[in-house]
Amino acid sequence: MDFLRARRLDLIFYPPTLLLDLFLLEHYLKGGIIYWIDSGFPFIPSLWLYKIFVDYWNYNFFPGAPFSYSQHNLFTALIFYLLIQVLNLSFSTSELVYLLLFFFLAKVGFVKMIDTLLSLLGRETNKSYIYLSGILGGFMYTWGFFGYRPPILGVNYPFFVFYMLFPLLLHFAMKYVFLERNYLTLTLLPIYIIMLSGNQFVTASYTLWILVIYLIMFISLYTERRKNISFKLFLTKNLILYGLAIIAGLEELYNVYFASLNAFSSGVYGQFNGMPLAIAELQDQYNSFTPLSLFSLFAPNRYTWIGLLLFVVLVIISILSVKNKTDNKLFNPSFFSLLIIGGATVGFVNLVPLFSLSQSSIGFIAVGLMFSVQFVFSGFPVAFFLSFLVSYAIVIFLRTFNSNRKKILSLLFLSILVSVYMSTFVVSDSYQQIKTFDYLPVAATNVFYPPEELLEVGYYLHQNAENYNVLLLPLQYIAGIYYIHDNVTMASLHNIDPLSQFITGTIVKLPIPNTVTNPLYLYFPGNFKNVTNFLVLLGIKYIVLSKNEYPGPGVPLYQAGGYPWNFSKFEYYLSHLPNATLTLENNYYNVYRINLNVSLIYASEGIVVNTLDYNQIFLTYSNNLLTAQRQSLIYGNGAVNITNISGVKMTVINNYNNVMYVVKVNATKPFYLVLDEGYSNFWRVIIKSHEVKSHYLANGYANSWLMPAGEYTAIVEFYPANIIPYFFIISLLSPVVIALIILVKDRIRLRHVRWEK
């Protein structure tokens, strides 16, 4: 009967929430898709498996780096593959269904989480109140996702998936640790499936905030229930959860390791416009938000009064909860955590001085904290704690007031408050606007209507680009295109087109400071003898010119590509580019093909140099002072000059998906073998089971080895690529192993019970 009564409650509460979300999302999207930088539309899971297993190292920022195209994208790819490829739904309909699914799961998670918390605290509460409080909190949580500043990178980015599934994960984790007696139970399976997406490891910052939330909730519960549960049990079961997270995220931990190294390196050594990269965005955030704007974190700036009202309500509930020790142990730690994280986000707790510690032994921690409080990351715990506190406040209100009239009035007040909060993200301008773009003639938004021209280019590159690199022009730090929709000019922030995942090479789209691609941003278009020579050096076979770009944030106006864009100048230079042909043209894009033999691995002469910077490399090759793929600049102690390699014959007889090359060599003298991808010690050359030790930096970014004379076969390989598939296989097989262990244990237990009888 209790089960049937619970089912009836489901029928009462969940369908209206789905209908309301459907209405709000239709109003928000208006037939478009939410598409931001770092998003993607991976429609073909087999391609993602291919990239995970054999092309894993090829990062989508040039030069290559070994932490992209990983399992967290496959999770999204499977859903979109079903919706688009199998069910033949359109882009916009598929995303609407996708959003609706995860919005629903987030609300279910909130209801379950509140129910589990109340049962753990021994608070008998009417199920209707639990559904109301959980669904209202779930509404704030799901729509709070769109309150991120800037708006979250994209619903197809893994942040979105784990954000929506996190309440369910927390529910199952609390249930497993506190309510279930057996160490291995069926509850571990949904926990592992959520973890298996790998999204908890997408970024070290996200992992940090998950641990913060987890520890606050679990320590609060433990202190309340310490008479009924041993510390050993609490510790052991949490260690099992951490172990599962590690197993589920083996491949993602590899990502975090490299991402942390790169973040630290950028924060300590990287500068752009004289500002350390680690705190550039954080300082910009502090300049945009004053300490008094803390309340605007809870609602868009125009509706700061709603945030203030929410804050006042939470203060009142915090005071009321002091009277009840049980509520106080859970509510107030969460409330003060919200204030501390929010204070760090707006600069009231200023982390910029931590940069002085970056050169010390705790530099990793300092840089990590600075990255973590950027709102794109800290928005997650802010949204969670705020939504959870409102849900729990509803329960406290209903418990505090005795009469039904007061209960109804308090519910009505809180429901109106949540409704107004939600409406702030969908009324007026339906789309999130990018503040940096305010000076443009049209508003830049995060809702995008993919034009057919964009799809045409995506399919063209998919069919032709193969493993070659593709250059997107104009090169910007953040690209924005304007386009016509329903006779209205709109701007969208998207520098990765929806079909870019079809390309298996590297997409050169951003000028990363202190890399070989930055001079293209600084100097092109310009008066150079042969820029094609430099592009060949980068392994670029196709150039895509977007003719409807706006300059993005951080684009210095005095640079060659500065505002206003002169596309006739771009088209003129590209049309006169030596050895390049216009192969596709439409209203938005021109696609040019480089007609030379662009190779990613080749034999080269070597000129030893340790002083040229990236700008000088660009100028050297663009002015024909050196010939790409015949003459290379070699950096490093022990390197020697090599000239006239006419007697060297080198043939790539096998290319295993850009992670291993088998090369046949017949050389009368030593030469440099150059691999035209980002330098990494993980690349190695093997000759007759012996590794070639003379590994040097070439042309400021690539790999090169000094090869001996003679006739032999050499293997060039990226050896972590051999390890990563095993990480992935372990992650996939682990839930099966857990299920088998649980089934075996249950059978043993049943036999034991029967034997006793």
Buried (B, 14 or more C-beta within 10 A) or exposed (E): EEEEEEEEBEEEBBEEBBEBBBEBBEEBBBBBBBBBBBBBBBBBBEBBBBBBBBBBBBBBBBBBBBBBBBBBBBBBBBBBBBBBEEEEBEBBBBBBBBBBBBBBBBBBBBBBBBBBBBBBBEBEBEBEBBBBBBBBBBBBBBBBBBBBBBBBBBBBBBBBBBBBBBBBBBBBBBBBBBEBEEEBBBBBBBBBBBBBBBBBBBBBBBBBBBEBBBEBBBEBBBEBBEEEBEEEEBEEBBEBBEEBBEBBBBBBBBBBEBBBEBBBEBBBEBEBEEEBBBBBBBBBBBEBBEEEBBBBBBBBBEBBEBBBBBBEBBEEBBEBBEEBEEBBBBBBBBBEBBBBBBBBBBBBBBBBEBBEBBEEEEBBBBBBBBBBBBBBBBBBBBBBBBBBBBBBBBBBBBBBBEEEEEBEEBBEEBBEBBEBBBBBBBBEEBBBBBEBBEEBEBBBBBBBBBBEBBBBBBEBBBEBBEBBBBBBBBBBBBBBBBBEBEEEEBBBBBBBBBBBBBBBBBBBBBBBBBBBBBBBBBBBBBEBEBBBBBBBBBBBBBBBBBBBBBBBBBBBEEBBBEBEBBBEEBBEBBEEBEEBEBEBBBEBBBBBBBEBEBBBBBBBBBBBBEEBEBBBBBBBBBBBEBBBBEBBBBBBEEBEEBEEBEEBEBEBEEBEBBBBBBBBBEBEBBBBBBBBBBBBEBBBBBBEEEEBEBBBBBBBBBBBBBBBBEEBEBBBBBEBBEEBBEBBEBBEEBBEEBBEEBEEBBEEEEEEEEEEE
